[in-house]
Structure formats: C-alpha cells, structure tokens
Amino acid sequence: MLYPIFYDSFWHSSVHTHWLPARLYQGFADFGAAGEIRESLEGALRADKAAGELAHLNQPASTRGFERPFGWG
C-alpha cells in the first residue's frame, strides 16, 4: 500500500479527513465520540505506517505520481 496512513482518496483529501477529527478531539476531548476518534487515530498514526508514507515520498517525484489536482480523474 502506497499510503498506509492516508488512504481511500486523494492523499490531500485523506489528510484532511484525519485532521478534522484530531482537531475535534483536541478541542472537545470530553464529547461522546472522543474515544472512537482517539482509537481511530492511534490505529492510523503509527510509526510503521509513517515509515511507509516516508518511503513513498522519498522516491523521485517523477516516479511516485504523488498527487493530482481534483478533476484529473
């Protein structure tokens, strides 16, 4: 898997889908879904997955096909 943390859509969009719950958790850690958010982020934001992201990003830009603007589909 090329993006072990940020998967299921364009990389940039998936980063945002992780950022929003993290901000909610940071600002409102006592609300009902806080436990689920924490569990999800802890499962996704792990050192081994970050290493996979970095390995892909460290490839030459010409070979990785990193991200395309929306509308190129």
CHARMM-style PDB file with segment names, atoms N, HN, CA, C and O in Angstrom:
ATOM      1  N   MET     1       0.847  -1.176   0.000  1.00  0.00      PROA
ATOM      2  CA  MET     1       0.000   0.000   0.000  1.00  0.00      PROA
ATOM      3  C   MET     1       0.894   1.241   0.000  1.00  0.00      PROA
ATOM      4  O   MET     1       1.800   1.367   0.824  1.00  0.00      PROA
ATOM      5  N   LEU     2       0.627   2.145  -0.929  1.00  0.00      PROA
ATOM      6  HN  LEU     2      -0.110   2.042  -1.598  1.00  0.00      PROA
ATOM      7  CA  LEU     2       1.470   3.330  -1.049  1.00  0.00      PROA
ATOM      8  C   LEU     2       1.290   4.295   0.113  1.00  0.00      PROA
ATOM      9  O   LEU     2       2.254   4.916   0.559  1.00  0.00      PROA
ATOM     10  N   TYR     3       0.084   4.424   0.597  1.00  0.00      PROA
ATOM     11  HN  TYR     3      -0.699   3.920   0.234  1.00  0.00      PROA
ATOM     12  CA  TYR     3      -0.203   5.389   1.657  1.00  0.00      PROA
ATOM     13  C   TYR     3      -0.834   4.672   2.846  1.00  0.00      PROA
ATOM     14  O   TYR     3      -2.058   4.672   2.975  1.00  0.00      PROA
ATOM     15  N   PRO     4      -0.041   4.069   3.710  1.00  0.00      PROA
ATOM     16  CA  PRO     4      -0.595   3.284   4.810  1.00  0.00      PROA
ATOM     17  C   PRO     4      -1.361   4.103   5.843  1.00  0.00      PROA
ATOM     18  O   PRO     4      -2.193   3.545   6.558  1.00  0.00      PROA
ATOM     19  N   ILE     5      -1.114   5.384   5.944  1.00  0.00      PROA
ATOM     20  HN  ILE     5      -0.438   5.838   5.363  1.00  0.00      PROA
ATOM     21  CA  ILE     5      -1.883   6.221   6.869  1.00  0.00      PROA
ATOM     22  C   ILE     5      -3.033   6.881   6.127  1.00  0.00      PROA
ATOM     23  O   ILE     5      -4.190   6.754   6.528  1.00  0.00      PROA
ATOM     24  N   PHE     6      -2.723   7.571   5.067  1.00  0.00      PROA
ATOM     25  HN  PHE     6      -1.783   7.674   4.742  1.00  0.00      PROA
ATOM     26  CA  PHE     6      -3.697   8.399   4.365  1.00  0.00      PROA
ATOM     27  C   PHE     6      -4.158   7.708   3.090  1.00  0.00      PROA
ATOM     28  O   PHE     6      -3.596   7.932   2.019  1.00  0.00      PROA
ATOM     29  N   TYR     7      -5.169   6.880   3.207  1.00  0.00      PROA
ATOM     30  HN  TYR     7      -5.626   6.699   4.077  1.00  0.00      PROA
ATOM     31  CA  TYR     7      -5.651   6.107   2.074  1.00  0.00      PROA
ATOM     32  C   TYR     7      -7.134   6.396   1.835  1.00  0.00      PROA
ATOM     33  O   TYR     7      -7.747   7.164   2.576  1.00  0.00      PROA
ATOM     34  N   ASP     8      -7.694   5.790   0.819  1.00  0.00      PROA
ATOM     35  HN  ASP     8      -7.196   5.166   0.218  1.00  0.00      PROA
ATOM     36  CA  ASP     8      -9.111   5.832   0.458  1.00  0.00      PROA
ATOM     37  C   ASP     8      -9.509   7.015  -0.405  1.00  0.00      PROA
ATOM     38  O   ASP     8     -10.670   7.079  -0.810  1.00  0.00      PROA
ATOM     39  N   SER     9      -8.647   7.935  -0.708  1.00  0.00      PROA
ATOM     40  HN  SER     9      -7.704   7.884  -0.379  1.00  0.00      PROA
ATOM     41  CA  SER     9      -8.961   9.046  -1.598  1.00  0.00      PROA
ATOM     42  C   SER     9      -7.650   9.705  -1.992  1.00  0.00      PROA
ATOM     43  O   SER     9      -6.572   9.209  -1.663  1.00  0.00      PROA
ATOM     44  N   PHE    10      -7.746  10.820  -2.694  1.00  0.00      PROA
ATOM     45  HN  PHE    10      -8.621  11.223  -2.961  1.00  0.00      PROA
ATOM     46  CA  PHE    10      -6.510  11.545  -2.960  1.00  0.00      PROA
ATOM     47  C   PHE    10      -5.815  11.827  -1.633  1.00  0.00      PROA
ATOM     48  O   PHE    10      -6.478  12.101  -0.632  1.00  0.00      PROA
ATOM     49  N   TRP    11      -4.517  11.764  -1.618  1.00  0.00      PROA
ATOM     50  HN  TRP    11      -3.979  11.541  -2.431  1.00  0.00      PROA
ATOM     51  CA  TRP    11      -3.744  11.906  -0.383  1.00  0.00      PROA
ATOM     52  C   TRP    11      -4.158  13.163   0.371  1.00  0.00      PROA
ATOM     53  O   TRP    11      -4.399  13.109   1.577  1.00  0.00      PROA
ATOM     54  N   HSD    12      -4.242  14.282  -0.319  1.00  0.00      PROA
ATOM     55  HN  HSD    12      -4.047  14.326  -1.299  1.00  0.00      PROA
ATOM     56  CA  HSD    12      -4.545  15.559   0.319  1.00  0.00      PROA
ATOM     57  C   HSD    12      -5.906  15.515   1.014  1.00  0.00      PROA
ATOM     58  O   HSD    12      -6.033  16.001   2.137  1.00  0.00      PROA
ATOM     59  N   SER    13      -6.918  14.946   0.373  1.00  0.00      PROA
ATOM     60  HN  SER    13      -6.815  14.551  -0.540  1.00  0.00      PROA
ATOM     61  CA  SER    13      -8.251  14.850   0.981  1.00  0.00      PROA
ATOM     62  C   SER    13      -8.231  13.952   2.201  1.00  0.00      PROA
ATOM     63  O   SER    13      -8.876  14.247   3.207  1.00  0.00      PROA
ATOM     64  N   SER    14      -7.499  12.866   2.114  1.00  0.00      PROA
ATOM     65  HN  SER    14      -6.975  12.627   1.297  1.00  0.00      PROA
ATOM     66  CA  SER    14      -7.444  11.938   3.231  1.00  0.00      PROA
ATOM     67  C   SER    14      -6.736  12.543   4.428  1.00  0.00      PROA
ATOM     68  O   SER    14      -7.094  12.253   5.570  1.00  0.00      PROA
ATOM     69  N   VAL    15      -5.738  13.377   4.186  1.00  0.00      PROA
ATOM     70  HN  VAL    15      -5.447  13.612   3.258  1.00  0.00      PROA
ATOM     71  CA  VAL    15      -5.083  14.079   5.288  1.00  0.00      PROA
ATOM     72  C   VAL    15      -6.115  14.932   6.022  1.00  0.00      PROA
ATOM     73  O   VAL    15      -6.128  14.982   7.252  1.00  0.00      PROA
ATOM     74  N   HSD    16      -6.963  15.590   5.273  1.00  0.00      PROA
ATOM     75  HN  HSD    16      -6.952  15.550   4.274  1.00  0.00      PROA
ATOM     76  CA  HSD    16      -7.995  16.422   5.898  1.00  0.00      PROA
ATOM     77  C   HSD    16      -8.988  15.586   6.696  1.00  0.00      PROA
ATOM     78  O   HSD    16      -9.481  16.042   7.728  1.00  0.00      PROA
ATOM     79  N   THR    17      -9.291  14.368   6.242  1.00  0.00      PROA
ATOM     80  HN  THR    17      -8.890  13.997   5.404  1.00  0.00      PROA
ATOM     81  CA  THR    17     -10.223  13.532   6.990  1.00  0.00      PROA
ATOM     82  C   THR    17      -9.609  13.020   8.294  1.00  0.00      PROA
ATOM     83  O   THR    17     -10.337  12.551   9.169  1.00  0.00      PROA
ATOM     84  N   HSD    18      -8.307  13.101   8.437  1.00  0.00      PROA
ATOM     85  HN  HSD    18      -7.716  13.482   7.726  1.00  0.00      PROA
ATOM     86  CA  HSD    18      -7.657  12.788   9.709  1.00  0.00      PROA
ATOM     87  C   HSD    18      -7.505  14.039  10.566  1.00  0.00      PROA
ATOM     88  O   HSD    18      -7.600  13.983  11.792  1.00  0.00      PROA
ATOM     89  N   TRP    19      -7.268  15.167   9.901  1.00  0.00      PROA
ATOM     90  HN  TRP    19      -7.191  15.212   8.905  1.00  0.00      PROA
ATOM     91  CA  TRP    19      -7.036  16.412  10.620  1.00  0.00      PROA
ATOM     92  C   TRP    19      -8.286  16.861  11.370  1.00  0.00      PROA
ATOM     93  O   TRP    19      -8.193  17.271  12.527  1.00  0.00      PROA
ATOM     94  N   LEU    20      -9.452  16.793  10.734  1.00  0.00      PROA
ATOM     95  HN  LEU    20      -9.528  16.460   9.794  1.00  0.00      PROA
ATOM     96  CA  LEU    20     -10.673  17.290  11.367  1.00  0.00      PROA
ATOM     97  C   LEU    20     -10.996  16.554  12.668  1.00  0.00      PROA
ATOM     98  O   LEU    20     -11.206  17.218  13.683  1.00  0.00      PROA
ATOM     99  N   PRO    21     -11.048  15.227  12.695  1.00  0.00      PROA
ATOM    100  CA  PRO    21     -11.319  14.580  13.984  1.00  0.00      PROA
ATOM    101  C   PRO    21     -10.225  14.843  15.020  1.00  0.00      PROA
ATOM    102  O   PRO    21     -10.512  14.916  16.215  1.00  0.00      PROA
ATOM    103  N   ALA    22      -8.978  14.986  14.574  1.00  0.00      PROA
ATOM    104  HN  ALA    22      -8.746  14.927  13.603  1.00  0.00      PROA
ATOM    105  CA  ALA    22      -7.906  15.289  15.526  1.00  0.00      PROA
ATOM    106  C   ALA    22      -8.142  16.650  16.181  1.00  0.00      PROA
ATOM    107  O   ALA    22      -7.933  16.811  17.383  1.00  0.00      PROA
ATOM    108  N   ARG    23      -8.576  17.620  15.388  1.00  0.00      PROA
ATOM    109  HN  ARG    23      -8.746  17.490  14.411  1.00  0.00      PROA
ATOM    110  CA  ARG    23      -8.878  18.948  15.942  1.00  0.00      PROA
ATOM    111  C   ARG    23     -10.082  18.885  16.879  1.00  0.00      PROA
ATOM    112  O   ARG    23     -10.089  19.537  17.924  1.00  0.00      PROA
ATOM    113  N   LEU    24     -11.094  18.108  16.514  1.00  0.00      PROA
ATOM    114  HN  LEU    24     -11.088  17.578  15.665  1.00  0.00      PROA
ATOM    115  CA  LEU    24     -12.251  17.952  17.398  1.00  0.00      PROA
ATOM    116  C   LEU    24     -11.830  17.331  18.725  1.00  0.00      PROA
ATOM    117  O   LEU    24     -12.237  17.783  19.795  1.00  0.00      PROA
ATOM    118  N   TYR    25     -11.016  16.300  18.637  1.00  0.00      PROA
ATOM    119  HN  TYR    25     -10.685  15.933  17.768  1.00  0.00      PROA
ATOM    120  CA  TYR    25     -10.546  15.635  19.847  1.00  0.00      PROA
ATOM    121  C   TYR    25      -9.732  16.598  20.703  1.00  0.00      PROA
ATOM    122  O   TYR    25      -9.876  16.625  21.926  1.00  0.00      PROA
ATOM    123  N   GLN    26      -8.891  17.374  20.067  1.00  0.00      PROA
ATOM    124  HN  GLN    26      -8.774  17.352  19.075  1.00  0.00      PROA
ATOM    125  CA  GLN    26      -8.046  18.318  20.798  1.00  0.00      PROA
ATOM    126  C   GLN    26      -8.888  19.373  21.520  1.00  0.00      PROA
ATOM    127  O   GLN    26      -8.582  19.747  22.652  1.00  0.00      PROA
ATOM    128  N   GLY    27      -9.931  19.841  20.874  1.00  0.00      PROA
ATOM    129  HN  GLY    27     -10.180  19.537  19.954  1.00  0.00      PROA
ATOM    130  CA  GLY    27     -10.731  20.907  21.460  1.00  0.00      PROA
ATOM    131  C   GLY    27     -11.868  20.445  22.350  1.00  0.00      PROA
ATOM    132  O   GLY    27     -12.319  21.185  23.223  1.00  0.00      PROA
ATOM    133  N   PHE    28     -12.338  19.206  22.128  1.00  0.00      PROA
ATOM    134  HN  PHE    28     -11.971  18.605  21.419  1.00  0.00      PROA
ATOM    135  CA  PHE    28     -13.516  18.716  22.846  1.00  0.00      PROA
ATOM    136  C   PHE    28     -13.318  17.264  23.260  1.00  0.00      PROA
ATOM    137  O   PHE    28     -14.123  16.404  22.903  1.00  0.00      PROA
ATOM    138  N   ALA    29     -12.273  16.986  23.996  1.00  0.00      PROA
ATOM    139  HN  ALA    29     -11.619  17.685  24.286  1.00  0.00      PROA
ATOM    140  CA  ALA    29     -11.926  15.604  24.356  1.00  0.00      PROA
ATOM    141  C   ALA    29     -12.973  14.928  25.236  1.00  0.00      PROA
ATOM    142  O   ALA    29     -12.908  13.716  25.439  1.00  0.00      PROA
ATOM    143  N   ASP    30     -13.930  15.679  25.760  1.00  0.00      PROA
ATOM    144  HN  ASP    30     -13.983  16.664  25.595  1.00  0.00      PROA
ATOM    145  CA  ASP    30     -14.929  15.077  26.643  1.00  0.00      PROA
ATOM    146  C   ASP    30     -16.255  14.784  25.938  1.00  0.00      PROA
ATOM    147  O   ASP    30     -17.212  14.381  26.598  1.00  0.00      PROA
ATOM    148  N   PHE    31     -16.342  14.973  24.614  1.00  0.00      PROA
ATOM    149  HN  PHE    31     -15.564  15.300  24.077  1.00  0.00      PROA
ATOM    150  CA  PHE    31     -17.614  14.692  23.957  1.00  0.00      PROA
ATOM    151  C   PHE    31     -17.730  13.212  23.607  1.00  0.00      PROA
ATOM    152  O   PHE    31     -16.748  12.475  23.685  1.00  0.00      PROA
ATOM    153  N   GLY    32     -18.922  12.778  23.224  1.00  0.00      PROA
ATOM    154  HN  GLY    32     -19.720  13.377  23.161  1.00  0.00      PROA
ATOM    155  CA  GLY    32     -19.248  11.361  23.081  1.00  0.00      PROA
ATOM    156  C   GLY    32     -18.358  10.539  22.166  1.00  0.00      PROA
ATOM    157  O   GLY    32     -18.041   9.396  22.497  1.00  0.00      PROA
ATOM    158  N   ALA    33     -17.948  11.074  21.038  1.00  0.00      PROA
ATOM    159  HN  ALA    33     -18.205  12.002  20.769  1.00  0.00      PROA
ATOM    160  CA  ALA    33     -17.172  10.292  20.071  1.00  0.00      PROA
ATOM    161  C   ALA    33     -15.669  10.379  20.309  1.00  0.00      PROA
ATOM    162  O   ALA    33     -14.893   9.850  19.513  1.00  0.00      PROA
ATOM    163  N   ALA    34     -15.248  11.024  21.367  1.00  0.00      PROA
ATOM    164  HN  ALA    34     -15.878  11.454  22.013  1.00  0.00      PROA
ATOM    165  CA  ALA    34     -13.815  11.235  21.598  1.00  0.00      PROA
ATOM    166  C   ALA    34     -13.047   9.910  21.671  1.00  0.00      PROA
ATOM    167  O   ALA    34     -11.950   9.803  21.124  1.00  0.00      PROA
ATOM    168  N   GLY    35     -13.608   8.917  22.334  1.00  0.00      PROA
ATOM    169  HN  GLY    35     -14.500   9.005  22.779  1.00  0.00      PROA
ATOM    170  CA  GLY    35     -12.925   7.621  22.435  1.00  0.00      PROA
ATOM    171  C   GLY    35     -12.742   6.958  21.085  1.00  0.00      PROA
ATOM    172  O   GLY    35     -11.685   6.392  20.806  1.00  0.00      PROA
ATOM    173  N   GLU    36     -13.755   7.022  20.250  1.00  0.00      PROA
ATOM    174  HN  GLU    36     -14.614   7.482  20.476  1.00  0.00      PROA
ATOM    175  CA  GLU    36     -13.665   6.434  18.917  1.00  0.00      PROA
ATOM    176  C   GLU    36     -12.634   7.179  18.067  1.00  0.00      PROA
ATOM    177  O   GLU    36     -11.871   6.560  17.325  1.00  0.00      PROA
ATOM    178  N   ILE    37     -12.617   8.494  18.179  1.00  0.00      PROA
ATOM    179  HN  ILE    37     -13.237   8.996  18.782  1.00  0.00      PROA
ATOM    180  CA  ILE    37     -11.640   9.287  17.427  1.00  0.00      PROA
ATOM    181  C   ILE    37     -10.227   8.936  17.862  1.00  0.00      PROA
ATOM    182  O   ILE    37      -9.351   8.724  17.023  1.00  0.00      PROA
ATOM    183  N   ARG    38     -10.003   8.874  19.151  1.00  0.00      PROA
ATOM    184  HN  ARG    38     -10.714   9.047  19.832  1.00  0.00      PROA
ATOM    185  CA  ARG    38      -8.671   8.543  19.653  1.00  0.00      PROA
ATOM    186  C   ARG    38      -8.233   7.158  19.180  1.00  0.00      PROA
ATOM    187  O   ARG    38      -7.096   6.974  18.745  1.00  0.00      PROA
ATOM    188  N   GLU    39      -9.124   6.205  19.266  1.00  0.00      PROA
ATOM    189  HN  GLU    39     -10.047   6.355  19.620  1.00  0.00      PROA
ATOM    190  CA  GLU    39      -8.812   4.837  18.843  1.00  0.00      PROA
ATOM    191  C   GLU    39      -8.475   4.792  17.346  1.00  0.00      PROA
ATOM    192  O   GLU    39      -7.527   4.122  16.935  1.00  0.00      PROA
ATOM    193  N   SER    40      -9.247   5.500  16.555  1.00  0.00      PROA
ATOM    194  HN  SER    40     -10.017   6.044  16.889  1.00  0.00      PROA
ATOM    195  CA  SER    40      -9.008   5.527  15.114  1.00  0.00      PROA
ATOM    196  C   SER    40      -7.661   6.173  14.779  1.00  0.00      PROA
ATOM    197  O   SER    40      -6.901   5.654  13.962  1.00  0.00      PROA
ATOM    198  N   LEU    41      -7.378   7.304  15.416  1.00  0.00      PROA
ATOM    199  HN  LEU    41      -7.995   7.726  16.080  1.00  0.00      PROA
ATOM    200  CA  LEU    41      -6.112   7.987  15.147  1.00  0.00      PROA
ATOM    201  C   LEU    41      -4.916   7.186  15.636  1.00  0.00      PROA
ATOM    202  O   LEU    41      -3.878   7.151  14.975  1.00  0.00      PROA
ATOM    203  N   GLU    42      -5.054   6.548  16.781  1.00  0.00      PROA
ATOM    204  HN  GLU    42      -5.897   6.577  17.319  1.00  0.00      PROA
ATOM    205  CA  GLU    42      -3.948   5.718  17.283  1.00  0.00      PROA
ATOM    206  C   GLU    42      -3.686   4.543  16.357  1.00  0.00      PROA
ATOM    207  O   GLU    42      -2.540   4.121  16.206  1.00  0.00      PROA
ATOM    208  N   GLY    43      -4.725   4.012  15.739  1.00  0.00      PROA
ATOM    209  HN  GLY    43      -5.656   4.356  15.862  1.00  0.00      PROA
ATOM    210  CA  GLY    43      -4.549   2.916  14.795  1.00  0.00      PROA
ATOM    211  C   GLY    43      -3.913   3.353  13.487  1.00  0.00      PROA
ATOM    212  O   GLY    43      -3.195   2.585  12.846  1.00  0.00      PROA
ATOM    213  N   ALA    44      -4.182   4.592  13.096  1.00  0.00      PROA
ATOM    214  HN  ALA    44      -4.765   5.216  13.616  1.00  0.00      PROA
ATOM    215  CA  ALA    44      -3.683   5.091  11.814  1.00  0.00      PROA
ATOM    216  C   ALA    44      -2.312   5.749  11.928  1.00  0.00      PROA
ATOM    217  O   ALA    44      -1.456   5.551  11.065  1.00  0.00      PROA
ATOM    218  N   LEU    45      -2.101   6.518  12.970  1.00  0.00      PROA
ATOM    219  HN  LEU    45      -2.796   6.678  13.671  1.00  0.00      PROA
ATOM    220  CA  LEU    45      -0.881   7.313  13.096  1.00  0.00      PROA
ATOM    221  C   LEU    45       0.169   6.566  13.914  1.00  0.00      PROA
ATOM    222  O   LEU    45       0.449   6.908  15.062  1.00  0.00      PROA
ATOM    223  N   ARG    46       0.736   5.545  13.296  1.00  0.00      PROA
ATOM    224  HN  ARG    46       0.509   5.267  12.362  1.00  0.00      PROA
ATOM    225  CA  ARG    46       1.748   4.706  13.953  1.00  0.00      PROA
ATOM    226  C   ARG    46       3.078   4.859  13.236  1.00  0.00      PROA
ATOM    227  O   ARG    46       3.125   5.217  12.059  1.00  0.00      PROA
ATOM    228  N   ALA    47       4.143   4.589  13.948  1.00  0.00      PROA
ATOM    229  HN  ALA    47       4.104   4.298  14.904  1.00  0.00      PROA
ATOM    230  CA  ALA    47       5.490   4.755  13.394  1.00  0.00      PROA
ATOM    231  C   ALA    47       5.717   3.890  12.153  1.00  0.00      PROA
ATOM    232  O   ALA    47       6.331   4.355  11.192  1.00  0.00      PROA
ATOM    233  N   ASP    48       5.238   2.646  12.151  1.00  0.00      PROA
ATOM    234  HN  ASP    48       4.740   2.269  12.932  1.00  0.00      PROA
ATOM    235  CA  ASP    48       5.463   1.780  10.993  1.00  0.00      PROA
ATOM    236  C   ASP    48       4.717   2.298   9.768  1.00  0.00      PROA
ATOM    237  O   ASP    48       5.222   2.198   8.650  1.00  0.00      PROA
ATOM    238  N   LYS    49       3.527   2.846   9.967  1.00  0.00      PROA
ATOM    239  HN  LYS    49       3.118   2.926  10.875  1.00  0.00      PROA
ATOM    240  CA  LYS    49       2.786   3.405   8.838  1.00  0.00      PROA
ATOM    241  C   LYS    49       3.432   4.703   8.356  1.00  0.00      PROA
ATOM    242  O   LYS    49       3.478   4.958   7.152  1.00  0.00      PROA
ATOM    243  N   ALA    50       3.926   5.518   9.273  1.00  0.00      PROA
ATOM    244  HN  ALA    50       3.888   5.311  10.251  1.00  0.00      PROA
ATOM    245  CA  ALA    50       4.614   6.746   8.887  1.00  0.00      PROA
ATOM    246  C   ALA    50       5.865   6.422   8.077  1.00  0.00      PROA
ATOM    247  O   ALA    50       6.194   7.143   7.135  1.00  0.00      PROA
ATOM    248  N   ALA    51       6.559   5.355   8.431  1.00  0.00      PROA
ATOM    249  HN  ALA    51       6.292   4.770   9.196  1.00  0.00      PROA
ATOM    250  CA  ALA    51       7.741   4.942   7.677  1.00  0.00      PROA
ATOM    251  C   ALA    51       7.360   4.577   6.249  1.00  0.00      PROA
ATOM    252  O   ALA    51       8.100   4.882   5.314  1.00  0.00      PROA
ATOM    253  N   GLY    52       6.219   3.931   6.071  1.00  0.00      PROA
ATOM    254  HN  GLY    52       5.618   3.682   6.830  1.00  0.00      PROA
ATOM    255  CA  GLY    52       5.750   3.605   4.726  1.00  0.00      PROA
ATOM    256  C   GLY    52       5.428   4.848   3.917  1.00  0.00      PROA
ATOM    257  O   GLY    52       5.749   4.924   2.731  1.00  0.00      PROA
ATOM    258  N   GLU    53       4.790   5.830   4.561  1.00  0.00      PROA
ATOM    259  HN  GLU    53       4.529   5.769   5.524  1.00  0.00      PROA
ATOM    260  CA  GLU    53       4.499   7.103   3.888  1.00  0.00      PROA
ATOM    261  C   GLU    53       5.806   7.780   3.468  1.00  0.00      PROA
ATOM    262  O   GLU    53       5.930   8.242   2.334  1.00  0.00      PROA
ATOM    263  N   LEU    54       6.770   7.836   4.372  1.00  0.00      PROA
ATOM    264  HN  LEU    54       6.669   7.460   5.293  1.00  0.00      PROA
ATOM    265  CA  LEU    54       8.044   8.491   4.075  1.00  0.00      PROA
ATOM    266  C   LEU    54       8.813   7.790   2.965  1.00  0.00      PROA
ATOM    267  O   LEU    54       9.425   8.440   2.117  1.00  0.00      PROA
ATOM    268  N   ALA    55       8.779   6.467   2.972  1.00  0.00      PROA
ATOM    269  HN  ALA    55       8.282   5.939   3.661  1.00  0.00      PROA
ATOM    270  CA  ALA    55       9.483   5.721   1.925  1.00  0.00      PROA
ATOM    271  C   ALA    55       8.912   6.060   0.556  1.00  0.00      PROA
ATOM    272  O   ALA    55       9.656   6.221  -0.411  1.00  0.00      PROA
ATOM    273  N   HSD    56       7.600   6.167   0.476  1.00  0.00      PROA
ATOM    274  HN  HSD    56       6.995   6.036   1.262  1.00  0.00      PROA
ATOM    275  CA  HSD    56       6.985   6.521  -0.804  1.00  0.00      PROA
ATOM    276  C   HSD    56       7.313   7.960  -1.188  1.00  0.00      PROA
ATOM    277  O   HSD    56       7.632   8.234  -2.345  1.00  0.00      PROA
ATOM    278  N   LEU    57       7.239   8.875  -0.235  1.00  0.00      PROA
ATOM    279  HN  LEU    57       6.981   8.652   0.704  1.00  0.00      PROA
ATOM    280  CA  LEU    57       7.508  10.278  -0.528  1.00  0.00      PROA
ATOM    281  C   LEU    57       8.975  10.543  -0.853  1.00  0.00      PROA
ATOM    282  O   LEU    57       9.282  11.537  -1.512  1.00  0.00      PROA
ATOM    283  N   ASN    58       9.881   9.689  -0.412  1.00  0.00      PROA
ATOM    284  HN  ASN    58       9.632   8.882   0.124  1.00  0.00      PROA
ATOM    285  CA  ASN    58      11.310   9.865  -0.681  1.00  0.00      PROA
ATOM    286  C   ASN    58      11.718   9.371  -2.061  1.00  0.00      PROA
ATOM    287  O   ASN    58      12.872   9.539  -2.456  1.00  0.00      PROA
ATOM    288  N   GLN    59      10.798   8.768  -2.798  1.00  0.00      PROA
ATOM    289  HN  GLN    59       9.861   8.631  -2.476  1.00  0.00      PROA
ATOM    290  CA  GLN    59      11.100   8.372  -4.172  1.00  0.00      PROA
ATOM    291  C   GLN    59      11.206   9.628  -5.032  1.00  0.00      PROA
ATOM    292  O   GLN    59      10.637  10.665  -4.691  1.00  0.00      PROA
ATOM    293  N   PRO    60      11.932   9.540  -6.146  1.00  0.00      PROA
ATOM    294  CA  PRO    60      11.982  10.695  -7.047  1.00  0.00      PROA
ATOM    295  C   PRO    60      10.573  11.083  -7.492  1.00  0.00      PROA
ATOM    296  O   PRO    60       9.740  10.219  -7.764  1.00  0.00      PROA
ATOM    297  N   ALA    61      10.318  12.373  -7.564  1.00  0.00      PROA
ATOM    298  HN  ALA    61      10.996  13.075  -7.343  1.00  0.00      PROA
ATOM    299  CA  ALA    61       8.979  12.868  -7.907  1.00  0.00      PROA
ATOM    300  C   ALA    61       8.489  12.312  -9.235  1.00  0.00      PROA
ATOM    301  O   ALA    61       7.288  12.105  -9.407  1.00  0.00      PROA
ATOM    302  N   SER    62       9.373  12.071 -10.157  1.00  0.00      PROA
ATOM    303  HN  SER    62      10.349  12.239 -10.018  1.00  0.00      PROA
ATOM    304  CA  SER    62       8.957  11.595 -11.484  1.00  0.00      PROA
ATOM    305  C   SER    62       8.428  10.165 -11.457  1.00  0.00      PROA
ATOM    306  O   SER    62       7.750   9.747 -12.396  1.00  0.00      PROA
ATOM    307  N   THR    63       8.720   9.411 -10.413  1.00  0.00      PROA
ATOM    308  HN  THR    63       9.271   9.750  -9.651  1.00  0.00      PROA
ATOM    309  CA  THR    63       8.281   8.014 -10.370  1.00  0.00      PROA
ATOM    310  C   THR    63       7.150   7.750  -9.387  1.00  0.00      PROA
ATOM    311  O   THR    63       6.545   6.679  -9.426  1.00  0.00      PROA
ATOM    312  N   ARG    64       6.857   8.684  -8.522  1.00  0.00      PROA
ATOM    313  HN  ARG    64       7.348   9.554  -8.491  1.00  0.00      PROA
ATOM    314  CA  ARG    64       5.883   8.378  -7.485  1.00  0.00      PROA
ATOM    315  C   ARG    64       4.449   8.757  -7.826  1.00  0.00      PROA
ATOM    316  O   ARG    64       3.530   8.205  -7.221  1.00  0.00      PROA
ATOM    317  N   GLY    65       4.207   9.671  -8.767  1.00  0.00      PROA
ATOM    318  HN  GLY    65       4.953  10.119  -9.259  1.00  0.00      PROA
ATOM    319  CA  GLY    65       2.849  10.066  -9.098  1.00  0.00      PROA
ATOM    320  C   GLY    65       2.085  10.516  -7.875  1.00  0.00      PROA
ATOM    321  O   GLY    65       0.966  10.061  -7.633  1.00  0.00      PROA
ATOM    322  N   PHE    66       2.676  11.399  -7.110  1.00  0.00      PROA
ATOM    323  HN  PHE    66       3.584  11.768  -7.306  1.00  0.00      PROA
ATOM    324  CA  PHE    66       2.202  11.728  -5.765  1.00  0.00      PROA
ATOM    325  C   PHE    66       0.758  12.163  -5.680  1.00  0.00      PROA
ATOM    326  O   PHE    66      -0.038  11.491  -5.023  1.00  0.00      PROA
ATOM    327  N   GLU    67       0.389  13.245  -6.307  1.00  0.00      PROA
ATOM    328  HN  GLU    67       1.035  13.791  -6.840  1.00  0.00      PROA
ATOM    329  CA  GLU    67      -0.975  13.739  -6.178  1.00  0.00      PROA
ATOM    330  C   GLU    67      -1.340  14.533  -7.411  1.00  0.00      PROA
ATOM    331  O   GLU    67      -0.521  15.263  -7.970  1.00  0.00      PROA
ATOM    332  N   ARG    68      -2.579  14.378  -7.820  1.00  0.00      PROA
ATOM    333  HN  ARG    68      -3.244  13.786  -7.365  1.00  0.00      PROA
ATOM    334  CA  ARG    68      -3.091  15.129  -8.954  1.00  0.00      PROA
ATOM    335  C   ARG    68      -4.201  16.041  -8.483  1.00  0.00      PROA
ATOM    336  O   ARG    68      -4.946  15.698  -7.565  1.00  0.00      PROA
ATOM    337  N   PRO    69      -4.315  17.199  -9.107  1.00  0.00      PROA
ATOM    338  CA  PRO    69      -5.412  18.105  -8.720  1.00  0.00      PROA
ATOM    339  C   PRO    69      -6.774  17.457  -8.988  1.00  0.00      PROA
ATOM    340  O   PRO    69      -6.899  16.587  -9.850  1.00  0.00      PROA
ATOM    341  N   PHE    70      -7.771  17.884  -8.254  1.00  0.00      PROA
ATOM    342  HN  PHE    70      -7.670  18.591  -7.553  1.00  0.00      PROA
ATOM    343  CA  PHE    70      -9.124  17.376  -8.475  1.00  0.00      PROA
ATOM    344  C   PHE    70      -9.548  17.696  -9.904  1.00  0.00      PROA
ATOM    345  O   PHE    70      -9.195  18.738 -10.456  1.00  0.00      PROA
ATOM    346  N   GLY    71     -10.301  16.789 -10.482  1.00  0.00      PROA
ATOM    347  HN  GLY    71     -10.588  15.942 -10.034  1.00  0.00      PROA
ATOM    348  CA  GLY    71     -10.774  16.976 -11.854  1.00  0.00      PROA
ATOM    349  C   GLY    71      -9.945  16.249 -12.885  1.00  0.00      PROA
ATOM    350  O   GLY    71     -10.322  16.214 -14.057  1.00  0.00      PROA
ATOM    351  N   TRP    72      -8.815  15.662 -12.486  1.00  0.00      PROA
ATOM    352  HN  TRP    72      -8.509  15.691 -11.535  1.00  0.00      PROA
ATOM    353  CA  TRP    72      -7.982  14.922 -13.426  1.00  0.00      PROA
ATOM    354  C   TRP    72      -8.454  13.486 -13.609  1.00  0.00      PROA
ATOM    355  O   TRP    72      -7.872  12.745 -14.402  1.00  0.00      PROA
ATOM    356  N   GLY    73      -9.514  13.074 -12.881  1.00  0.00      PROA
ATOM    357  HN  GLY    73      -9.987  13.676 -12.238  1.00  0.00      PROA
ATOM    358  CA  GLY    73      -9.996  11.693 -12.891  1.00  0.00      PROA
ATOM    359  C   GLY    73     -10.366  11.200 -14.197  1.00  0.00      PROA
ATOM    360  OT1 GLY    73     -10.786  10.050 -14.327  1.00  0.00      PROA
TER     361      GLY     73
END
